[in-house]
Amino acid sequence: MTSLFAKDAFAGRVVLVTGASSGIGAGTAQAFAAHGAKVMIGGRDAARAARVRDAIRASGGQAALSLGDVSEPAYCDNLVAETVREFGRLDVLFNNAGVAFNGKVDQTDDAAWRRLIEINLSGAFYMARATVRQMKAQGGGGCIINMSSECALIAYESLPAYSATKAAIAMLTKVMAIDHARDGIRVNAVCPGDIDTPMTDIGWQQLNLSREEIMKRLGAHIPMGRIGKPLDVANAVMFLASEAASFITGSLLPVDGGTTAR
């Protein structure tokens, strides 16, 4: 895929990506670094996060990592503080960390419900709160891109808990955008459809489907006839973080091959 961004498009800017040890988070962290950003990688898996960091450094980019769970408010505060200690400031947050669970309401136990709320919603809130405080302390300005989902825009069977968290993120995005527009802080969300990531594989495997069955179903379901790639989402995130989107805030951007247009 050809990049629309200059190699130095994000030079001098500091980007924090949560859930960056694999999938969309890893792809987006690497994409920002490839275009000049200094990147802080947040994640829970030490080995995978280190591989992402090392890949960025091997390509000549700048990256550091911090391990922890975004469901813990203290970790979120510390992650922002670590980013500032490492790189001097914070310009962009990609609030990406999340988990998924397939199951109807009567199949979703308390532990699964709480984990989805704690990571997908509370974690995003804690990270946004810490980031807004830092950006205001810097004098204002900056971008937050939240990870929502096409499930916030249309209903799918067997995803009530996951969809509820992502719909909440959509409204959190809109209210934050209004609240902090005069601080120069833009807040938007991406709403990916099916993207080829480990989390997507896990979700479909919960339905006892093979990868071949998954790809066949997705090819028939998605209007563009293919599953998305992490770089498809990374490009959308970088656009929202760029000066090209300087008058865009409070938006929910589907990256779904046309699925929500049905």
N, C-alpha and C positions, 0 to 999 in steps of 0.2 A: 504494500500500500504506500503510495507516494505521500509524503508529508507536505502539508500546506504551510508549515511553520518554518521560519528561518532557524538555523542552528543556534543562534543566540537570542531567540525570541523571548526567553525567560531568564536571560543573563542578569545576575544581581538579585534575583527574586528567590525567596525561601519558601519551599512548599512542604507541607506536612501531609502525609498520606497514611490513614489508618487502615488496618486490614491489608497491609501491603506485602505480606509474605507470599501471596499467590494470586492467581486469577486477575481480576480487573485491577485490584490495588497494585499488584506487582507490575502489571503492564503500564499502568498510569505513572507510577513512580519512575520507571525506566524511560518513559516517553518524555516526561518533564526534564529529567536529567540530560537526556539526549539533546534537549533544546536550551541548555544552559542553566537550568535551575539547580539550586542546592536543595537536596531532598532529605527529609527526615522520614525514616521508615518506621511505622508503628505496627506491631504484630505480637502474636502469642507464641509462634513456633520459632524457636531460636535458630535452628538449622536452616529453615527455608528463608527466614528474614535475612540471615547472613549471606545466603546465596544471592539474593536480590541486591543487597548492598555491594557485595563483591563484584557482581556483574556490572553494576553502574561504575564502580571505580576502575574496573578493568577496561572500560570503554572511555575512560578519561573524565568521567563525571565525578561530582561530589555528593557523597551520601553518608549518613550515619543512621544508626538504628536504636530503638528503645523498645524493650519488651514489656508487655503488660496487657491487662484486660480493661477495655474501655467501659465495662460495667462498673468499674471502681472510680468514683469521682476523684480521689486523690491521684490515681495514675494519670487521669486526663489532665489535671492541673500540672503534674510533674512533666508530662510529655510536652506540653507547650513550653514549660520553663526550660526543659532540656534542649528543645529546638532553638530557643533564643540564646542559651548559653553556647551552643555549638556554632550557630550561624549568625547571631547578632540581632535577628528580628524574625517575624513571621508574616508572610504576605498572602499565602494561599493555604486553605485547609480543604483537602478532599476527605470528607467525612464518610468513609467507605466501609468500615468494619461492619460485618453482619453475619447472621446465620439464618438457615432456612429449615422449615419443617413441613412435611406433607401430612395432612390428616384433618378430617372433619372435626367439628367442635367436640363431638362425643368421643373422638379418638385422641384428643389432645389432653395430656395430663397436666397437672399443675406445674411440674418441673419444666416441661417444654414451653408452656405459656410464659412462665416467669423468665426463662432464658431468652426467649425472643424479645420480650419487653426490655429486659435489662441490657442486652447488647444492641439490638437494632434501634430502639427508641431512646432509652435512658442514656446509653453510651453516646449516641449522636448529640443528645442534649448537653451532656457534660462536656463533650469536646467543643461544641459550638460556644458554650458559655465561657470556657477558658480562653478560647480563641478571640471572642469579641472583647473580652477584658484586655487581652494583650494588644490587640489592634487599636483599641481606644487609647491605651497607654502610650502607644507609638505615635499618637497624634491623629489616628483615624486612617481610613483607607484599607483596602484588602478585599479578598474574595473568599467566600465559603461555598463549596459545592457539596450538597448533601446527596447521599445515595438513597434514592427512592426506588421505584420499580414500576413496570407496566401494571403490576398488581394493585397499584394505588389508583389506576385509571379505569381498569376493567376488571370484572370478577372472573375468577377461575375456581373450579371445583377443588375441594380438599386443601385450600390454602387460607382459611379464615384468620388464623392467628398471624401468620406472616403478612398477609395483606393488610391487616389492621395496623401493624407497625409501620408499614410503608405508606399507608394513607395518612397516618399521623405525621410522618416525616414531611409529606407534601404540604400539609397545613403549617407545620412548624417553619418550613422554608418561607412560605408566603408572609407569615406574621413577622418573622425575623427581618425579612427584606424591608417591610414597612418601618419597623422599629429602628433600623440602623441605616436607612438610606441617607439621613442627614449626617451620619458619621462617616460617610464615604465607603461603607462596607456593603458590597453587593452579595446577595445570598440567592443562590439558584439550586436546582436539583436536576439530576439526570434520572431518567426512568427507563432503565434497560429492560429489554425483553430477554429472550433466551440467548445467553452468551456461553461460549464453550469454555467453561471453567470447572475446577474440581468441585465447587459448591453445587453447580448445576448437575454434575454427574451424581453426587450424593443424593440430591433431591429426587432425581428420577429413579435411582436405584432403590429408594424407599418404596417405590411402586413395583419393584421386582422386574424392571425392564433392562435389557442388555443395551450396550452403547449403540449397536446397530439399529435396534428398535427405536431408541431415542432419536437418532439422527433421521430415520425415515419419517417418524411422526412430526418432527420439527420441520422437515423439508416440506411436508404437506400443509402444515399449520401456518407457517410464516409466509406472507405474501411474496417476499423477495426470494423465497425458496432455499434459504440457507440459514444456519445458526450464526449469530454474531460472534465477533472476535473481541478479545480484550482491548485491542487497539481501536476498534470502532467506538468504544466508550471513552477511551483515553483521549481521542481526538475531540470528542464532544466536551469533555471536562476541560481540556486545554483551551478550547474556544471560549468557554464561559469564563475562564480565568484570564483571558487575554484582553488587550485594549480594544479588540474588534467587538467585544461584548460590553463596552463601557456604559451603555444605556440599557442594559438588560439586568433586571433584578426581579426576584419573585417568580421566575419562570420554572416550569416543569417540562424538561426536554425529553421526549421519548426517543430512545435509541433501540428500535425494535423491529426493523425491517418492514414496517407497515402494519404490524399486528393490531395496534390500538386504533388504526384508521378504519377497521372493519365496522 
